[in-house]
Amino acid sequence: MKIALAADHAGFEEKEKLKSELDSLGVEYTDMGTDSNASVDYPDYARKVAEAVAKGDYERGILLCGSGAGMAIAANKVPGIRSAVAWNEEIARLSREHNNTNVLALAARFTADYEIKNIVKAWLDAEFDAGRHERRVEKITKIEEEDE
């Protein structure tokens, strides 16, 4: 699995810690920034990851910012992206199983290091259940298509 990874300044430290966890899980990733805790604009990084995932260059993306919300909102503006903020393992797993999320957003300021690792592992391990959920995800795609 190839992951596109990015954070803004609020998520920088957690992103750096997460890289060692991804290494230990054998997950290939590309760090798309930021490279310090100097103030940056989260939409720039969300867009970079979301576009790379939407193009198919990466299977999934992980974004970190203070609350996770800004990154998820920005990523969801890119057609083909389904991003959710996950604050625990169950939400992460359900976002994959029910919503087929392809970008995970994390709240670096409100989530403990160990929990971020657990959330990411749960999300990476989960697969889309399709079935009754597939028609709902298809309706999301249809909304995107109608807006184009």
N, CA, C and O of each residue as an XYZ file, in Angstrom:
592
protein
N       0.844     -1.181      0.000
C       0.000      0.000      0.000
C       0.889      1.242      0.000
O       1.865      1.327      0.745
N       0.531      2.198     -0.848
C       1.245      3.477     -0.910
C       0.363      4.564     -0.315
O      -0.801      4.716     -0.687
N       0.939      5.313      0.613
C       0.223      6.364      1.331
C       0.855      7.717      1.029
O       2.079      7.842      1.010
N       0.029      8.721      0.793
C       0.482     10.109      0.726
C       0.234     10.701      2.113
O      -0.864     10.582      2.657
N       1.245     11.330      2.675
C       1.203     11.808      4.050
C       1.540     13.290      4.091
O       2.488     13.728      3.439
N       0.766     14.075      4.859
C       1.087     15.500      5.010
C       0.460     16.035      6.287
O      -0.459     15.450      6.861
N       1.003     17.177      6.706
C       0.493     17.866      7.890
C       0.744     19.354      7.727
O       1.585     19.781      6.936
N      -0.002     20.129      8.491
C       0.337     21.543      8.613
C       1.246     21.682      9.832
O       1.692     20.684     10.398
N       1.514     22.907     10.227
C       2.410     23.143     11.358
C       1.902     22.504     12.652
O       2.707     22.031     13.455
N       0.583     22.479     12.871
C       0.027     21.903     14.097
C       0.171     20.384     14.130
O       0.218     19.784     15.204
N       0.239     19.773     12.971
C       0.357     18.319     12.896
C       1.758     17.822     12.598
O       1.988     16.614     12.536
N       2.697     18.740     12.412
C       4.058     18.359     12.010
C       4.693     17.342     12.949
O       5.189     16.311     12.495
N       4.684     17.614     14.248
C       5.347     16.719     15.215
C       4.721     15.325     15.184
O       5.437     14.324     15.204
N       3.396     15.256     15.137
C       2.717     13.956     15.101
C       2.983     13.224     13.788
O       3.101     11.999     13.766
N       3.076     13.974     12.706
C       3.401     13.358     11.413
C       4.770     12.691     11.479
O       4.945     11.565     11.014
N       5.720     13.383     12.052
C       7.075     12.834     12.164
C       7.083     11.565     13.001
O       7.783     10.610     12.664
N       6.323     11.537     14.079
C       6.222     10.340     14.920
C       5.515      9.209     14.170
O       5.884      8.042     14.304
N       4.511      9.559     13.391
C       3.733      8.560     12.664
C       4.576      7.851     11.604
O       4.324      6.684     11.302
N       5.548      8.519     11.049
C       6.382      7.914     10.010
C       7.083      6.656     10.516
O       7.191      5.680      9.773
N       7.558      6.653     11.747
C       8.210      5.452     12.270
C       7.207      4.312     12.443
O       7.553      3.146     12.255
N       5.984      4.641     12.795
C       4.937      3.608     12.898
C       4.625      3.017     11.518
O       4.481      1.802     11.379
N       4.521      3.872     10.509
C       4.284      3.378      9.154
C       5.443      2.491      8.699
O       5.229      1.460      8.062
N       6.662      2.894      9.027
C       7.835      2.066      8.709
C       7.720      0.698      9.367
O       7.974     -0.322      8.727
N       7.342      0.670     10.634
C       7.254     -0.608     11.353
C       6.137     -1.497     10.806
O       6.202     -2.721     10.914
N       5.116     -0.878     10.219
C       4.020     -1.648      9.613
C       4.338     -2.068      8.179
O       3.580     -2.821      7.567
N       5.449     -1.584      7.648
C       5.821     -1.905      6.282
C       5.006     -1.152      5.245
O       4.854     -1.612      4.113
N       4.482      0.005      5.628
C       3.660      0.811      4.732
C       4.558      1.814      4.014
O       5.282      2.579      4.650
N       4.504      1.803      2.696
C       5.260      2.761      1.895
C       4.515      4.088      1.903
O       3.294      4.121      1.751
N       5.248      5.178      2.078
C       4.609      6.492      2.109
C       5.532      7.539      1.506
O       6.747      7.361      1.422
N       4.917      8.628      1.094
C       5.640      9.819      0.657
C       5.208     10.961      1.545
O       4.017     11.245      1.670
N       6.171     11.616      2.161
C       5.906     12.774      3.003
C       5.815     13.998      2.101
O       6.804     14.401      1.489
N       4.634     14.582      2.022
C       4.390     15.740      1.171
C       4.425     17.055      1.940
O       3.943     18.076      1.449
N       4.993     17.036      3.140
C       5.165     18.251      3.927
C       4.167     18.344      5.052
O       3.323     17.467      5.235
N       4.271     19.358      5.759
C       5.267     20.389      5.859
C       6.520     19.852      6.543
O       6.513     18.757      7.105
N       7.581     20.628      6.487
C       8.858     20.155      6.991
C       9.287     20.813      8.295
O      10.433     20.659      8.716
N       8.383     21.542      8.936
C       8.706     22.165     10.221
C       7.403     22.564     10.904
O       6.315     22.354     10.366
N       7.528     23.138     12.088
C       6.324     23.616     12.774
C       6.095     25.113     12.537
O       5.347     25.754     13.275
N       6.739     25.663     11.508
C       6.475     27.050     11.101
C       5.088     27.117     10.456
O       4.686     26.203      9.735
N       4.378     28.182     10.714
C       3.002     28.330     10.252
C       2.877     28.193      8.729
O       3.610     28.826      7.968
N       1.931     27.349      8.310
C       1.602     27.147      6.897
C       0.081     27.065      6.769
O      -0.630     27.034      7.773
N      -0.407     27.030      5.548
C      -1.844     26.937      5.288
C      -2.225     25.493      4.975
O      -1.783     24.930      3.973
N      -3.049     24.898      5.840
C      -3.422     23.489      5.685
C      -4.062     23.143      4.348
O      -3.841     22.029      3.874
N      -4.854     24.026      3.689
C      -5.455     23.614      2.422
C      -4.421     23.232      1.357
O      -4.692     22.382      0.509
N      -3.245     23.855      1.399
C      -2.209     23.533      0.418
C      -1.769     22.076      0.532
O      -1.555     21.406     -0.478
N      -1.639     21.596      1.744
C      -1.181     20.221      1.976
C      -2.308     19.216      1.780
O      -2.089     18.116      1.273
N      -3.506     19.598      2.181
C      -4.663     18.722      1.955
C      -4.875     18.507      0.461
O      -5.147     17.391      0.017
N      -4.751     19.567     -0.299
C      -4.954     19.475     -1.751
C      -3.895     18.592     -2.399
O      -4.206     17.772     -3.263
N      -2.643     18.762     -1.978
C      -1.548     17.983     -2.542
C      -1.792     16.478     -2.344
O      -1.642     15.690     -3.278
N      -2.165     16.097     -1.133
C      -2.433     14.686     -0.844
C      -3.689     14.213     -1.568
O      -3.685     13.153     -2.194
N      -4.753     14.990     -1.486
C      -6.028     14.579     -2.095
C      -5.904     14.407     -3.607
O      -6.427     13.442     -4.163
N      -5.226     15.320     -4.268
C      -5.060     15.188     -5.719
C      -4.213     13.972     -6.074
O      -4.489     13.303     -7.070
N      -3.201     13.677     -5.289
C      -2.361     12.501     -5.549
C      -3.154     11.212     -5.376
O      -2.974     10.263     -6.140
N      -4.028     11.173     -4.379
C      -4.878      9.993     -4.171
C      -5.920      9.903     -5.276
O      -6.142      8.824     -5.825
N      -6.560     11.009     -5.608
C      -7.599     11.011     -6.647
C      -7.038     10.576     -8.002
O      -7.728      9.910     -8.773
N      -5.801     10.947     -8.291
C      -5.166     10.553     -9.562
C      -4.769      9.083     -9.570
O      -4.487      8.525    -10.630
N      -4.744      8.454     -8.405
C      -4.360      7.056     -8.325
C      -2.873      6.836     -8.103
O      -2.397      5.702     -8.163
N      -2.133      7.914     -7.845
C      -0.706      7.764     -7.556
C      -0.483      7.096     -6.201
O       0.549      6.465     -5.969
N      -1.466      7.244     -5.309
C      -1.420      6.649     -3.974
C      -2.762      6.009     -3.697
O      -3.794      6.491     -4.165
N      -2.755      4.916     -2.933
C      -4.008      4.238     -2.605
C      -4.820      5.023     -1.585
O      -6.047      5.091     -1.665
N      -4.107      5.621     -0.612
C      -4.782      6.382      0.434
C      -3.895      7.525      0.886
O      -2.711      7.585      0.555
N      -4.495      8.438      1.654
C      -3.753      9.562      2.207
C      -4.050      9.738      3.678
O      -5.123      9.376      4.160
N      -3.080     10.301      4.388
C      -3.249     10.626      5.802
C      -2.838     12.084      5.995
O      -1.765     12.505      5.562
N      -3.709     12.839      6.650
C      -3.486     14.266      6.904
C      -3.597     14.551      8.393
O      -4.433     13.970      9.084
N      -2.753     15.446      8.880
C      -2.809     15.854     10.279
C      -2.812     17.368     10.382
O      -2.015     18.044      9.732
N      -3.702     17.893     11.191
C      -3.710     19.308     11.531
C      -4.194     19.404     12.970
O      -4.363     18.378     13.629
N      -4.416     20.594     13.463
C      -4.819     20.737     14.852
C      -6.059     19.943     15.213
O      -6.035     19.145     16.150
N      -7.140     20.153     14.480
C      -8.408     19.483     14.777
C      -8.745     18.364     13.797
O      -9.634     17.558     14.072
N      -8.066     18.299     12.677
C      -8.398     17.351     11.622
C      -9.487     17.873     10.695
O      -9.565     17.462      9.537
N     -10.321     18.769     11.191
C     -11.476     19.239     10.423
C     -11.076     20.015      9.181
O     -11.613     19.769      8.101
N     -10.150     20.942      9.315
C      -9.746     21.749      8.169
C      -9.184     20.903      7.046
O      -9.517     21.104      5.878
N      -8.335     19.962      7.400
C      -7.752     19.073      6.391
C      -8.837     18.254      5.694
O      -8.827     18.126      4.469
N      -9.767     17.703      6.466
C     -10.836     16.893      5.869
C     -11.708     17.722      4.945
O     -12.059     17.275      3.853
N     -12.057     18.920      5.371
C     -12.897     19.786      4.541
C     -12.193     20.087      3.218
O     -12.786     19.958      2.147
N     -10.928     20.486      3.303
C     -10.184     20.818      2.088
C     -10.015     19.603      1.188
O     -10.206     19.704     -0.024
N      -9.664     18.466      1.753
C      -9.470     17.253      0.951
C     -10.752     16.850      0.241
O     -10.715     16.410     -0.908
N     -11.884     16.997      0.917
C     -13.167     16.599      0.336
C     -13.615     17.478     -0.821
O     -14.590     17.144     -1.494
N     -12.940     18.581     -1.071
C     -13.242     19.423     -2.230
C     -12.697     18.822     -3.522
O     -13.102     19.223     -4.613
N     -11.784     17.865     -3.403
C     -11.202     17.219     -4.580
C     -12.111     16.056     -4.983
O     -12.344     15.158     -4.175
N     -12.630     16.053     -6.220
C     -13.494     14.959     -6.658
C     -12.812     13.594     -6.497
O     -11.640     13.416     -6.829
N     -13.580     12.655     -5.984
C     -13.060     11.302     -5.783
C     -12.509     11.061     -4.397
O     -12.133      9.938     -4.063
N     -12.457     12.100     -3.589
C     -11.923     11.953     -2.236
C     -13.068     11.840     -1.242
O     -14.051     12.577     -1.298
N     -12.905     10.898     -0.340
C     -13.814     10.722      0.783
C     -12.938     10.737      2.033
O     -12.303      9.739      2.374
N     -12.916     11.861      2.696
C     -12.073     12.039      3.874
C     -12.938     12.174      5.116
O     -14.008     12.781      5.086
N     -12.452     11.595      6.211
C     -13.147     11.697      7.492
C     -12.135     11.952      8.589
O     -10.990     11.507      8.520
N     -12.581     12.679      9.604
C     -11.790     12.864     10.812
C     -12.105     11.683     11.727
O     -13.268     11.403     12.017
N     -11.070     11.002     12.173
C     -11.268      9.882     13.094
C     -10.590     10.208     14.416
O      -9.414     10.566     14.456
N     -11.350     10.077     15.496
C     -10.815     10.378     16.821
C     -10.646      9.120     17.664
O     -10.176      9.192     18.800
N     -11.029      7.965     17.113
C     -10.745      6.697     17.776
C     -10.718      5.586     16.721
O     -11.054      5.808     15.557
N     -10.317      4.407     17.147
C     -10.153      3.288     16.217
C     -11.457      2.890     15.542
O     -11.473      2.592     14.348
N     -12.543      2.884     16.295
C     -13.821      2.456     15.724
C     -14.297      3.400     14.624
O     -14.777      2.949     13.584
N     -14.165      4.699     14.847
C     -14.566      5.659     13.818
C     -13.705      5.463     12.573
O     -14.218      5.494     11.454
N     -12.404      5.263     12.759
C     -11.503      5.034     11.623
C     -11.924      3.796     10.840
O     -12.027      3.828      9.614
N     -12.164      2.710     11.561
C     -12.561      1.451     10.920
C     -13.889      1.608     10.190
O     -14.021      1.182      9.042
N     -14.866      2.211     10.842
C     -16.181      2.386     10.214
C     -16.122      3.319      9.009
O     -16.867      3.136      8.046
N     -15.248      4.312      9.058
C     -15.142      5.217      7.906
C     -14.658      4.464      6.671
O     -15.033      4.810      5.551
N     -13.840      3.452      6.862
C     -13.388      2.617      5.737
C     -14.484      1.634      5.340
O     -14.842      1.530      4.166
N     -15.013      0.914      6.329
C     -15.978     -0.147      6.046
C     -17.280      0.386      5.449
O     -17.837     -0.232      4.541
N     -17.765      1.506      5.936
C     -19.065      2.026      5.502
C     -18.971      3.124      4.454
O     -19.841      3.227      3.589
N     -17.928      3.946      4.518
C     -17.844      5.120      3.645
C     -16.728      5.034      2.619
O     -16.584      5.922      1.778
N     -15.945      3.981      2.683
C     -14.823      3.779      1.759
C     -13.904      5.002      1.721
O     -13.494      5.446      0.648
N     -13.585      5.542      2.903
C     -12.704      6.704      2.949
C     -11.348      6.353      2.356
O     -10.825      5.254      2.544
N     -10.805      7.310      1.643
C      -9.465      7.119      1.070
C      -8.466      8.136      1.612
O      -7.280      8.079      1.286
N      -8.940      9.064      2.436
C      -8.061     10.008      3.132
C      -8.525     10.095      4.587
O      -9.693     10.354      4.876
N      -7.578      9.872      5.484
C      -7.838      9.947      6.916
C      -7.303     11.271      7.441
O      -6.163     11.639      7.157
N      -8.118     11.986      8.202
C      -7.694     13.243      8.829
C      -7.640     13.039     10.336
O      -8.541     12.452     10.935
N      -6.565     13.536     10.932
C      -6.344     13.333     12.364
C      -6.159     14.661     13.089
O      -5.601     15.615     12.546
N      -6.639     14.698     14.323
C      -6.564     15.887     15.173
C      -5.309     15.805     16.035
O      -5.336     15.218     17.117
N      -4.225     16.382     15.566
C      -2.945     16.266     16.255
C      -2.960     16.912     17.639
O      -2.276     16.435     18.545
N      -3.711     17.967     17.813
C      -3.731     18.662     19.104
C      -4.620     17.995     20.143
O      -4.554     18.334     21.325
N      -5.446     17.056     19.717
C      -6.420     16.463     20.627
C      -6.332     14.945     20.735
O      -7.164     14.320     21.392
N      -5.336     14.355     20.099
C      -5.222     12.903     20.085
C      -3.825     12.506     20.557
O      -2.825     12.997     20.034
N      -3.763     11.629     21.529
C      -2.482     11.169     22.069
C      -1.702     10.386     21.013
O      -2.288      9.777     20.118
N      -0.385     10.411     21.129
C       0.493      9.708     20.178
C       0.083      8.260     19.976
O      -0.091      7.802     18.847
N      -0.071      7.539     21.091
C      -0.392      6.114     20.993
C      -1.733      5.904     20.302
O      -1.913      4.933     19.566
N      -2.671      6.814     20.539
C      -3.988      6.681     19.920
C      -3.918      6.954     18.419
O      -4.603      6.289     17.642
N      -3.110      7.910     18.004
C      -2.939      8.168     16.570
C      -2.431      6.911     15.886
O      -2.922      6.541     14.819
N      -1.462      6.260     16.483
C      -0.925      5.017     15.910
C      -2.020      3.956     15.797
O      -2.132      3.287     14.770
N      -2.821      3.801     16.839
C      -3.899      2.813     16.827
C      -4.980      3.147     15.801
O      -5.500      2.262     15.120
N      -5.308      4.421     15.701
C      -6.315      4.869     14.731
C      -5.836      4.568     13.315
O      -6.581      4.021     12.503
N      -4.596      4.927     13.026
C      -4.048      4.703     11.688
C      -4.005      3.213     11.370
O      -4.362      2.813     10.262
N      -3.580      2.393     12.309
C      -3.522      0.948     12.069
C      -4.912      0.383     11.802
O      -5.090     -0.424     10.891
N      -5.895      0.803     12.591
C      -7.275      0.332     12.380
C      -7.771      0.722     11.003
O      -8.417     -0.077     10.324
N      -7.476      1.941     10.584
C      -7.919      2.434      9.278
C      -7.212      1.699      8.145
O      -7.843      1.332      7.154
N      -5.917      1.485      8.285
C      -5.170      0.780      7.239
C      -5.610     -0.675      7.104
O      -5.619     -1.226      6.003
N      -5.971     -1.289      8.218
C      -6.380     -2.698      8.210
C      -7.802     -2.912      7.706
O      -8.140     -4.002      7.246
N      -8.623     -1.894      7.789
C     -10.039     -2.025      7.419
C     -10.212     -1.983      5.904
O      -9.440     -1.343      5.189
N     -11.235     -2.675      5.438
C     -11.588     -2.692      4.020
C     -13.053     -2.291      3.855
O     -13.860     -2.448      4.770
N     -13.374     -1.777      2.688
C     -14.739     -1.380      2.371
C     -15.634     -2.608      2.336
O     -15.309     -3.600      1.684
N     -16.772     -2.544      3.043
C     -17.712     -3.667      3.111
C     -18.620     -3.767      1.890
O     -19.265     -4.795      1.685
N     -18.679     -2.730      1.092
C     -19.539     -2.685     -0.097
C     -20.977     -3.008      0.312
O     -21.527     -2.348      1.194
N     -21.593     -4.017     -0.318
C     -22.967     -4.366      0.030
C     -23.872     -3.154      0.048
O     -23.891     -2.364     -0.896
N     -24.624     -3.011      1.132
C     -25.575     -1.896      1.257
C     -24.887     -0.543      1.270
O     -25.510      0.473      0.964
N     -23.599     -0.517      1.624
C     -22.862      0.744      1.685
C     -22.458      1.248      0.301
O     -22.249      2.445      0.104
N     -22.352      0.329     -0.649
C     -21.888      0.708     -1.978
C     -22.815      1.705     -2.655
O     -22.347      2.669     -3.263
N     -24.101      1.491     -2.561
C     -25.029      2.423     -3.215
C     -24.949      3.812     -2.592
O     -25.148      4.813     -3.281
N     -24.661      3.880     -1.307
C     -24.540      5.179     -0.631
C     -23.285      5.918     -1.091
O     -23.317      7.124     -1.338
N     -22.199      5.190     -1.202
C     -20.957      5.801     -1.683
C     -21.132      6.230     -3.144
O     -20.622      7.275     -3.548
N     -21.846      5.434     -3.928
C     -22.117      5.809     -5.318
C     -22.942      7.097     -5.390
O     -22.754      7.901     -6.303
N     -23.843      7.296     -4.445
C     -24.625      8.534     -4.409
C     -23.734      9.741     -4.120
O     -23.976     10.828     -4.645
N     -22.714      9.561     -3.295
C     -21.755     10.642     -3.041
C     -21.032     10.988     -4.336
O     -20.869     12.162     -4.669
N     -20.602      9.966     -5.061
C     -19.915     10.186     -6.334
C     -20.837     10.904     -7.307
O     -20.391     11.780     -8.048
N     -22.099     10.551     -7.315
C     -23.058     11.190     -8.213
C     -23.202     12.681     -7.891
O     -23.329     13.496     -8.805
N     -23.184     13.042     -6.633
C     -23.239     14.458     -6.239
C     -22.042     15.204     -6.845
O     -22.196     16.303     -7.378
N     -20.866     14.608     -6.763
C     -19.669     15.231     -7.349
C     -19.830     15.416     -8.848
O     -19.491     16.468     -9.389
N     -20.342     14.407     -9.511
C     -20.500     14.459    -10.965
C     -21.504     15.515    -11.384
O     -21.321     16.169    -12.411
N     -22.572     15.693    -10.600
C     -23.590     16.679    -10.916
C     -23.065     18.093    -10.773
O     -23.533     19.003    -11.456
N     -22.097     18.285     -9.890
C     -21.544     19.618     -9.639
C     -20.509     20.027    -10.675
O     -20.117     21.193    -10.722
N     -20.060     19.096    -11.505
C     -19.008     19.416    -12.493
C     -19.553     20.142    -13.693
O     -18.799     20.478    -14.606
